[in-house]
C-alpha cells in the first residue's frame, strides 16, 4: 500500500493531492472496520462462526464489507416496530390472563417427550398446548387451493390472509375471486402480503380490483431505500395463513401461486413446487388469529379490538396442538431450538423435509449424534434448487451427515418446498420455516406442532411419498465427486453465516 501511494501516485503520476486523499480514505476505512468489528464482537459473540465470517468480510472488503454489514448485518426491524410489538404482546397477554380458557382445552395429556417439547415452546414465549383440535393435512396442490377457496366462501364475519408470495396467476385469481365474493356479501376481509415476495401483486390490477371490492390490502415490511437507514430490508414476513371467522385456520409451505410459477431457469420447464398444507379447526385457531392481528397492527399501526379474538370450543375427537411464532421481534431462537429438541427427543426415527438446508453447527451435530446413537435420521432435500448458492452450501454438509449414518435423499420430481418434521409416531411439525439461518433468525415464521400419533403417521405417509420420488445419496459416490465441486460447495458454506 505504501509503495502504491509513494511510487505510483506521488513519484510516477505526480498526483500528490490524490495520494493524500487516498491515505485518508484508507485510514477512514480502517477505522470504520475496527469500529464495526468491535460491534460484531458485542452483537454476535454468542455465534463465533458468524462473528468471524463478518470480521473477515469487513477487512477483506474494507468499504464494501462495511456497507453490506450496515444493510444486512443485524436483525434491525426498526425501533417503532419493536415498541409497537412490545405493546401488542403486553395487551394480548393481559387479555389472555383476564379470560381463562375452557378447562377441557387445557386437559390434553401428553407423553414425557411431548411435554418437554411443549415446555420448550412456552419458555420461548409461545402459547401452551391446546386440545380439542381437528387437523387435516394434504400434499395435493389442487386440494390445498380448494380448502382455501372453500373456507373463504364459507366466511360469515371475517377472512384474514397473510402470505409471503401472492402471484397474479390462476391460483391467485381463484383466491382473489373468493375474497371479492366475501367482501361483497359483507365479510370483513384483510390481506397482508410481503413487500418483496409479493411485489408484483402489490403493483397489479388484481390488487386494485380487490380494494375496489372492499378488501383491505396491506404491504408487510415495505422495502424502500429509506428503510435501509432504520431497518434491515431483507427481513421478510415468510408466513402463510388463512383464518376465517376465528374458528378455522390453514397454514403450511404453500404460497398463493401455481405450483409451476417458478418453472424454467434452474428449476427446469416442468419442476413444480411440492408443498404441504394443514387445516385446523378448534382452540389452536385463536393463537393463529392473534399472530395475524399482531402482524396486521405492526404494519398498519391500527389497533385491533379485543372482541375480534374468539375462543373456539374444543371439538369431539380433537387432538393437542401448539402454535409457535418466531421472528426478530420475538428475540428468541424457537425455530432452531424446536428442530434441535425434536432431533434429541427421537427414540426410533425422525424424518425431515426442507427446500433449504443451511443449518448452524449445533443442528448438524444433533443430527449426526442422533444417527450415531442408532436413531434412523432421514433428510429429504430437493435435487434442483431455485438458489444456486443455497444448493452449494447445503451440499457442503452432506459428507459429515453421511459419515454419521444419516440417510440423505434428493427429491427429483419438482422442487420439494415442503417443510415438515415427524418424530417416531409421537408428534409432527408443519412449519413455514426452512432449516437455515434465515428462518432461524431473520424471517417471521409460523410453526405448528401436533401431538398425536395418528396425525404423525399421516405426516409420515406424506413424507414417504416424497421418498418414492427421491434418490438416496450414496456415500461412496459422494466421496468421489470432483475437487472443484467440493471447493465450490465449501466456499459457499463459508459465507452461509452471513446469509
C-alpha positions as CSV (number, residue, x, y, z in Angstrom):
1,X,0.0,0.0,0.0
2,X,2.9,2.4,0.9
3,X,4.6,1.6,-2.4
4,X,1.4,2.3,-4.3
5,X,1.0,5.7,-2.7
6,X,4.6,6.8,-2.7
7,X,5.9,5.4,-6.0
8,X,2.9,5.3,-8.2
9,X,0.7,8.2,-7.2
10,X,3.3,10.6,-6.0
11,X,6.5,9.9,-8.0
12,X,5.3,8.5,-11.3
13,X,1.9,10.2,-11.7
14,X,2.6,13.3,-9.6
15,X,-0.8,13.1,-8.0
16,X,0.1,14.4,-4.6
17,X,-3.4,15.5,-3.7
18,X,-4.9,12.2,-4.8
19,X,-2.2,10.4,-2.7
20,X,-3.1,12.4,0.4
21,X,-6.8,11.8,-0.1
22,X,-6.1,8.1,-0.7
23,X,-4.2,7.9,2.6
24,X,-7.1,9.5,4.5
25,X,-9.6,7.2,2.8
26,X,-7.6,4.1,3.8
27,X,-7.3,5.4,7.4
28,X,-11.1,6.1,7.5
29,X,-11.9,2.7,6.1
30,X,-9.7,1.0,8.6
31,X,-11.2,3.0,11.5
32,X,-14.7,2.1,10.3
33,X,-13.8,-1.6,10.1
34,X,-12.3,-1.6,13.5
35,X,-15.4,0.0,15.0
36,X,-17.7,-2.4,13.2
37,X,-15.5,-5.4,14.2
38,X,-15.9,-4.3,17.9
39,X,-19.7,-4.1,17.3
40,X,-19.7,-7.6,15.7
41,X,-18.0,-9.0,18.8
42,X,-20.7,-7.4,21.0
43,X,-23.7,-8.4,18.9
44,X,-22.6,-11.8,17.5
45,X,-20.2,-13.0,20.2
46,X,-22.5,-15.9,21.0
47,X,-22.2,-17.1,17.4
48,X,-18.4,-17.2,16.8
49,X,-18.7,-18.6,13.3
50,X,-20.9,-15.8,12.2
51,X,-18.8,-13.2,14.0
52,X,-15.5,-14.4,12.4
53,X,-17.1,-14.5,9.0
54,X,-18.3,-10.9,9.3
55,X,-14.9,-9.7,10.6
56,X,-13.2,-11.5,7.7
57,X,-15.6,-9.8,5.3
58,X,-15.0,-6.4,6.8
59,X,-11.3,-6.5,6.4
60,X,-11.3,-8.4,3.1
61,X,-13.6,-5.8,1.5
62,X,-12.9,-2.6,3.6
63,X,-15.7,-0.3,2.4
64,X,-17.9,-2.8,0.6
65,X,-17.9,-5.1,3.6
66,X,-18.9,-2.2,5.9
67,X,-21.8,-1.2,3.6
68,X,-23.0,-4.8,3.4
69,X,-22.9,-5.1,7.2
70,X,-24.9,-1.9,7.7
71,X,-27.6,-3.2,5.3
72,X,-27.9,-6.9,6.4
73,X,-25.5,-7.5,9.2
74,X,-28.0,-7.1,12.1
75,X,-31.7,-8.0,12.6
76,X,-32.9,-4.4,12.8
77,X,-36.6,-4.2,12.4
78,X,-36.9,-0.6,13.4
79,X,-37.5,1.0,16.8
80,X,-41.1,1.9,16.0
81,X,-42.0,-1.7,15.2
82,X,-40.2,-3.0,18.3
83,X,-42.1,-0.7,20.6
84,X,-45.4,-1.4,18.8
85,X,-44.8,-5.2,19.1
86,X,-44.0,-5.0,22.8
87,X,-47.2,-3.1,23.4
88,X,-49.2,-5.6,21.3
89,X,-47.8,-8.6,23.2
90,X,-48.5,-6.9,26.6
91,X,-52.1,-6.3,25.5
92,X,-52.6,-9.8,24.3
93,X,-51.1,-11.3,27.4
94,X,-53.4,-9.1,29.5
95,X,-56.4,-10.2,27.6
96,X,-55.5,-13.9,27.9
97,X,-54.9,-13.6,31.7
98,X,-58.3,-11.9,32.1
99,X,-60.1,-14.6,30.2
100,X,-59.3,-18.2,31.3
101,X,-59.6,-20.9,28.7
102,X,-62.1,-23.7,28.8
103,X,-60.6,-26.3,31.2
104,X,-61.4,-29.0,28.6
105,X,-59.0,-27.4,26.2
106,X,-56.1,-27.5,28.7
107,X,-56.7,-31.1,29.8
108,X,-54.7,-32.6,27.0
109,X,-52.5,-35.5,28.4
110,X,-49.0,-35.5,26.8
111,X,-46.2,-38.0,27.0
112,X,-42.9,-37.1,28.6
113,X,-41.3,-36.2,25.3
114,X,-44.3,-34.2,24.2
115,X,-44.3,-32.3,27.5
116,X,-40.6,-31.4,27.1
117,X,-41.2,-30.0,23.7
118,X,-44.3,-28.1,24.8
119,X,-42.4,-26.6,27.7
120,X,-39.6,-25.5,25.4
121,X,-42.1,-23.6,23.2
122,X,-43.7,-22.0,26.2
123,X,-40.3,-20.9,27.6
124,X,-39.7,-19.2,24.3
125,X,-42.9,-17.2,24.6
126,X,-45.2,-19.5,22.6
127,X,-48.8,-20.3,23.7
128,X,-49.5,-23.5,25.6
129,X,-50.6,-26.8,24.0
130,X,-54.4,-26.8,23.4
131,X,-56.5,-29.9,22.9
132,X,-59.7,-30.4,21.0
133,X,-58.4,-29.6,17.5
134,X,-59.4,-31.3,14.3
135,X,-56.4,-31.2,12.0
136,X,-56.1,-32.2,8.3
137,X,-53.0,-32.5,6.2
138,X,-52.6,-32.6,2.4
139,X,-49.9,-32.6,-0.2
140,X,-52.3,-32.3,-3.1
141,X,-51.8,-28.8,-4.7
142,X,-55.4,-28.7,-6.0
143,X,-56.8,-29.7,-2.7
144,X,-54.8,-27.0,-0.9
145,X,-56.3,-24.3,-3.1
146,X,-59.7,-25.9,-2.8
147,X,-59.5,-25.7,1.0
148,X,-58.6,-22.0,1.0
149,X,-61.3,-21.2,-1.5
150,X,-64.0,-23.2,0.3
151,X,-63.2,-21.6,3.7
152,X,-63.2,-18.1,2.3
153,X,-66.5,-18.8,0.6
154,X,-67.9,-20.0,3.9
155,X,-66.8,-16.9,5.8
156,X,-69.6,-15.1,7.6
157,X,-67.7,-12.4,9.6
158,X,-64.0,-12.2,8.9
159,X,-61.4,-13.6,6.4
160,X,-57.8,-12.8,7.2
161,X,-55.0,-13.9,4.9
162,X,-51.2,-13.5,5.2
163,X,-48.8,-14.7,2.5
164,X,-45.2,-14.3,1.6
165,X,-45.9,-14.7,-2.1
166,X,-49.1,-13.9,-4.0
167,X,-48.9,-14.3,-7.8
168,X,-51.3,-12.9,-10.4
169,X,-51.8,-16.4,-11.9
170,X,-54.6,-18.9,-12.0
171,X,-54.2,-19.7,-8.3
172,X,-54.1,-16.0,-7.4
173,X,-57.2,-15.4,-9.5
174,X,-59.1,-18.1,-7.7
175,X,-58.3,-16.8,-4.3
176,X,-58.8,-13.2,-5.3
177,X,-62.3,-14.0,-6.7
178,X,-63.2,-15.8,-3.4
179,X,-62.1,-12.7,-1.5
180,X,-64.1,-10.4,-3.7
181,X,-67.2,-12.6,-3.2
182,X,-66.7,-12.5,0.6
183,X,-66.2,-8.7,0.7
184,X,-69.3,-8.1,-1.4
185,X,-71.5,-10.1,0.9
186,X,-70.3,-8.1,3.9
187,X,-67.4,-10.1,5.3
188,X,-64.5,-8.1,6.7
189,X,-61.6,-9.2,4.5
190,X,-58.0,-8.3,5.2
191,X,-55.0,-9.4,3.1
192,X,-51.4,-8.9,4.3
193,X,-48.6,-9.8,1.8
194,X,-44.9,-9.4,2.0
195,X,-43.4,-6.4,0.3
196,X,-40.7,-8.4,-1.5
197,X,-42.3,-11.7,-2.1
198,X,-45.5,-10.2,-3.5
199,X,-44.1,-7.0,-5.1
200,X,-45.6,-7.9,-8.5
201,X,-49.1,-8.4,-7.0
202,X,-48.9,-5.1,-5.0
203,X,-48.5,-3.2,-8.2
204,X,-51.0,-5.1,-10.2
205,X,-54.6,-4.5,-11.4
206,X,-55.6,-7.5,-9.2
207,X,-54.8,-5.6,-6.1
208,X,-56.7,-2.6,-7.3
209,X,-59.6,-4.8,-8.1
210,X,-59.6,-6.4,-4.6
211,X,-59.5,-3.0,-3.0
212,X,-62.4,-1.8,-5.2
213,X,-64.4,-4.7,-3.9
214,X,-63.7,-3.8,-0.3
215,X,-60.8,-5.9,0.5
216,X,-58.2,-4.2,2.7
217,X,-54.8,-5.0,1.2
218,X,-51.6,-4.1,3.1
219,X,-47.9,-4.5,2.3
220,X,-45.9,-6.1,5.0
221,X,-42.4,-4.8,5.7
222,X,-42.2,-2.4,2.8
223,X,-38.7,-2.4,1.2
224,X,-37.6,1.1,0.4
225,X,-34.2,2.8,0.2
226,X,-35.2,5.0,3.2
227,X,-35.8,1.9,5.4
228,X,-32.2,0.8,4.9
229,X,-31.2,3.5,7.4
230,X,-33.5,2.3,10.1
231,X,-34.1,-1.4,9.5
232,X,-32.8,-4.5,7.7
233,X,-34.7,-4.6,4.4
234,X,-34.2,-8.4,3.8
235,X,-36.1,-9.3,7.0
236,X,-39.3,-10.7,5.5
237,X,-42.7,-12.0,6.6
238,X,-42.5,-15.6,5.4
239,X,-45.7,-16.7,7.0
240,X,-48.7,-18.3,5.1
241,X,-52.0,-18.1,6.9
242,X,-55.7,-18.2,6.2
243,X,-58.0,-17.6,9.1
244,X,-61.8,-17.5,8.7
245,X,-64.3,-16.3,11.4
246,X,-61.6,-17.0,14.1
247,X,-62.6,-20.7,14.1
248,X,-60.8,-22.3,11.1
249,X,-57.2,-21.7,10.0
250,X,-54.8,-23.0,7.4
251,X,-51.0,-22.8,7.2
252,X,-48.0,-24.6,5.7
253,X,-45.5,-24.1,3.0
254,X,-47.9,-23.2,0.1
255,X,-47.9,-19.7,-1.3
256,X,-50.7,-18.3,-3.4
257,X,-49.2,-19.3,-6.7
258,X,-49.5,-22.0,-9.3
259,X,-47.1,-24.9,-8.4
260,X,-45.0,-24.2,-11.5
261,X,-44.8,-20.4,-11.0
262,X,-41.0,-20.6,-11.0
263,X,-40.6,-23.2,-13.7
264,X,-37.8,-22.5,-16.1
265,X,-34.3,-21.3,-15.2
266,X,-32.6,-23.5,-12.6
267,X,-35.8,-25.5,-11.9
268,X,-36.4,-26.5,-15.5
269,X,-39.6,-26.3,-17.5
270,X,-41.5,-28.9,-15.6
271,X,-40.5,-28.6,-12.0
272,X,-43.5,-27.6,-9.9
273,X,-43.3,-26.7,-6.2
274,X,-44.2,-29.6,-3.9
275,X,-45.9,-28.3,-0.7
276,X,-47.6,-29.4,2.4
277,X,-50.7,-27.7,3.9
278,X,-52.8,-28.1,7.0
279,X,-56.3,-27.1,8.1
280,X,-57.1,-26.6,11.8
281,X,-60.5,-26.2,13.5
282,X,-60.6,-25.8,17.3
283,X,-58.9,-23.8,20.1
284,X,-55.5,-23.5,18.5
285,X,-57.0,-21.2,15.8
286,X,-57.3,-18.5,18.4
287,X,-53.5,-18.3,18.7
288,X,-53.0,-18.2,14.9
289,X,-55.6,-15.4,14.8
290,X,-53.7,-13.5,17.5
291,X,-50.5,-13.8,15.4
292,X,-52.2,-12.4,12.4
293,X,-53.6,-9.5,14.4
294,X,-50.1,-8.7,15.8
295,X,-48.7,-8.6,12.2
296,X,-51.6,-6.6,11.0
297,X,-51.2,-3.9,13.7
298,X,-47.4,-3.9,13.2
299,X,-47.8,-3.0,9.6
300,X,-50.8,-0.7,9.7
301,X,-50.5,0.9,13.2
302,X,-54.2,0.4,13.6
303,X,-55.2,-1.2,16.9
304,X,-57.5,-4.1,16.7
305,X,-60.4,-4.7,19.0
306,X,-60.1,-7.4,21.6
307,X,-63.6,-8.6,20.6
308,X,-62.0,-9.9,17.4
309,X,-60.4,-12.7,19.2
310,X,-62.8,-15.6,19.9
311,X,-62.1,-18.9,21.6
312,X,-63.3,-21.8,19.5
313,X,-64.8,-24.6,21.5
314,X,-62.9,-28.0,21.7
315,X,-64.2,-30.4,19.2
316,X,-65.1,-34.1,19.8
317,X,-62.2,-36.3,18.8
318,X,-59.9,-33.3,18.7
319,X,-56.1,-33.6,19.3
320,X,-53.5,-31.4,21.0
321,X,-51.6,-28.8,19.0
322,X,-49.3,-25.9,19.8
323,X,-48.6,-22.8,17.7
324,X,-45.1,-21.3,17.8
325,X,-44.4,-17.8,16.2
326,X,-40.9,-16.6,15.5
327,X,-39.2,-13.6,14.1
328,X,-36.7,-10.8,15.1
329,X,-39.3,-9.0,17.1
330,X,-39.7,-12.1,19.4
331,X,-35.9,-12.2,20.1
332,X,-36.0,-15.9,20.6
333,X,-34.4,-18.9,18.9
334,X,-37.6,-21.1,18.9
335,X,-37.2,-22.5,15.4
336,X,-33.6,-23.6,16.0
337,X,-34.4,-25.0,19.4
338,X,-37.6,-26.7,18.2
339,X,-35.7,-28.6,15.5
340,X,-32.8,-29.5,17.8
341,X,-35.2,-30.7,20.5
342,X,-37.1,-32.8,18.1
343,X,-33.9,-34.5,17.0
344,X,-32.8,-35.1,20.6
345,X,-36.2,-36.4,21.6
346,X,-36.4,-39.0,18.8
347,X,-36.2,-42.6,20.1
348,X,-36.5,-44.5,16.9
349,X,-36.9,-42.3,13.8
350,X,-37.0,-38.7,12.7
351,X,-37.8,-37.6,9.1
352,X,-37.2,-34.0,8.0
353,X,-38.0,-32.4,4.6
354,X,-36.9,-28.9,3.7
355,X,-36.0,-27.0,0.5
356,X,-33.1,-25.0,2.0
357,X,-30.7,-26.8,4.3
358,X,-28.1,-24.4,5.7
359,X,-28.2,-25.2,9.4
360,X,-25.9,-24.0,12.2
361,X,-23.3,-26.3,13.7
362,X,-25.4,-27.4,16.7
363,X,-28.2,-28.6,14.4
364,X,-25.7,-30.5,12.3
365,X,-24.1,-32.0,15.4
366,X,-27.6,-33.0,16.8
367,X,-28.4,-34.9,13.6
368,X,-25.0,-36.6,13.5
369,X,-25.2,-37.6,17.1
370,X,-28.8,-38.9,16.7
371,X,-27.7,-41.1,13.8
372,X,-24.7,-42.4,15.7
373,X,-26.8,-43.4,18.7
374,X,-29.0,-45.6,16.5
375,X,-31.8,-43.3,15.5
376,X,-32.9,-43.5,11.9
377,X,-32.4,-39.9,10.7
378,X,-33.8,-39.2,7.2
379,X,-33.4,-35.9,5.5
380,X,-35.2,-35.2,2.2
381,X,-34.0,-32.3,0.1
382,X,-34.7,-31.1,-3.5
383,X,-32.2,-32.1,-6.2
384,X,-33.0,-28.9,-8.2
385,X,-32.9,-25.7,-6.2
386,X,-34.0,-22.2,-7.2
387,X,-31.0,-20.8,-5.3
388,X,-27.6,-22.0,-6.6
389,X,-25.8,-20.6,-3.5
390,X,-28.2,-22.4,-1.2
391,X,-27.7,-25.7,-3.1
392,X,-23.9,-25.4,-2.9
393,X,-23.9,-24.5,0.8
394,X,-26.4,-27.3,1.5
395,X,-24.3,-30.0,-0.1
396,X,-21.2,-28.9,1.8
397,X,-22.8,-30.5,4.8
398,X,-23.5,-33.9,3.1
399,X,-20.2,-35.6,3.9
400,X,-20.5,-35.0,7.7
401,X,-24.0,-36.4,7.8
402,X,-23.3,-39.3,5.5
403,X,-20.3,-40.3,7.6
404,X,-22.6,-40.3,10.7
405,X,-25.1,-42.6,9.1
406,X,-27.8,-40.0,8.2
407,X,-30.0,-41.1,5.2
408,X,-29.9,-38.3,2.6
409,X,-32.4,-38.3,-0.2
410,X,-32.7,-35.9,-3.1
411,X,-36.2,-35.3,-4.5
412,X,-36.1,-35.5,-8.3
413,X,-39.7,-34.6,-9.3
414,X,-40.3,-30.9,-8.8
415,X,-38.9,-28.5,-6.2
416,X,-39.6,-30.0,-2.8
417,X,-40.7,-26.9,-0.9
418,X,-42.5,-28.8,2.0
419,X,-41.1,-28.1,5.5
420,X,-42.0,-31.0,7.7
421,X,-40.7,-33.0,10.7
422,X,-42.1,-36.2,12.1
423,X,-40.7,-37.9,15.2
424,X,-41.4,-41.6,15.9
425,X,-45.2,-42.0,15.9
426,X,-45.5,-39.2,18.5
427,X,-45.5,-35.7,17.2
428,X,-45.2,-33.8,13.9
429,X,-44.3,-30.3,12.9
430,X,-45.7,-28.3,9.9
431,X,-43.8,-25.1,9.5
432,X,-43.2,-22.2,7.2
433,X,-39.5,-22.2,8.3
434,X,-36.6,-23.7,6.4
435,X,-33.7,-25.4,8.0
436,X,-31.4,-22.4,7.5
437,X,-30.2,-19.4,9.4
438,X,-32.5,-17.1,7.7
439,X,-35.6,-18.9,9.1
440,X,-33.8,-19.3,12.4
441,X,-33.0,-15.7,13.0
442,X,-34.3,-13.3,10.3
443,X,-37.7,-14.1,8.9
444,X,-41.1,-14.1,10.6
445,X,-42.3,-17.7,10.6
446,X,-45.1,-19.9,12.0
447,X,-44.8,-23.5,13.2
448,X,-47.5,-25.8,14.4
449,X,-46.6,-28.9,16.5
450,X,-49.3,-31.6,16.6
451,X,-49.0,-34.1,19.5
452,X,-50.9,-37.0,18.1
453,X,-49.9,-40.5,16.8
454,X,-52.5,-40.7,14.0
455,X,-51.6,-37.3,12.6
456,X,-47.9,-38.1,12.8
457,X,-48.5,-41.3,10.8
458,X,-50.3,-39.2,8.3
459,X,-47.3,-36.9,8.1
460,X,-45.0,-39.9,7.7
461,X,-47.1,-41.2,4.8
462,X,-46.8,-37.8,3.1
463,X,-43.0,-37.8,3.7
464,X,-42.8,-41.4,2.3
465,X,-44.5,-40.1,-0.9
466,X,-41.5,-37.7,-1.2
467,X,-39.1,-40.6,-0.7
468,X,-40.8,-42.5,-3.5
469,X,-39.8,-39.7,-5.9
470,X,-36.3,-39.4,-4.5
471,X,-32.9,-41.0,-4.9
472,X,-30.8,-41.8,-1.9
473,X,-27.3,-40.2,-1.9
474,X,-24.7,-42.9,-2.0
475,X,-21.8,-42.1,0.4
476,X,-19.2,-43.8,-1.8
477,X,-20.3,-41.9,-4.9
478,X,-20.5,-38.7,-3.0
479,X,-16.9,-39.1,-1.8
480,X,-15.7,-39.4,-5.4
481,X,-17.1,-36.1,-6.6
482,X,-14.5,-33.7,-8.1
483,X,-12.2,-31.4,-6.2
484,X,-13.6,-28.3,-7.9
485,X,-17.1,-29.2,-6.8
486,X,-16.1,-29.7,-3.2
487,X,-14.2,-26.4,-3.2
488,X,-17.2,-24.6,-4.6
489,X,-19.6,-26.1,-2.0
490,X,-17.2,-25.4,0.9
491,X,-16.7,-21.8,-0.4
492,X,-20.4,-21.3,-0.5
493,X,-20.7,-22.7,3.0
494,X,-18.1,-20.3,4.3
495,X,-20.4,-17.3,3.5
496,X,-23.5,-19.0,4.8
497,X,-23.2,-17.4,8.3
498,X,-23.6,-14.1,6.5
499,X,-26.9,-15.0,4.9
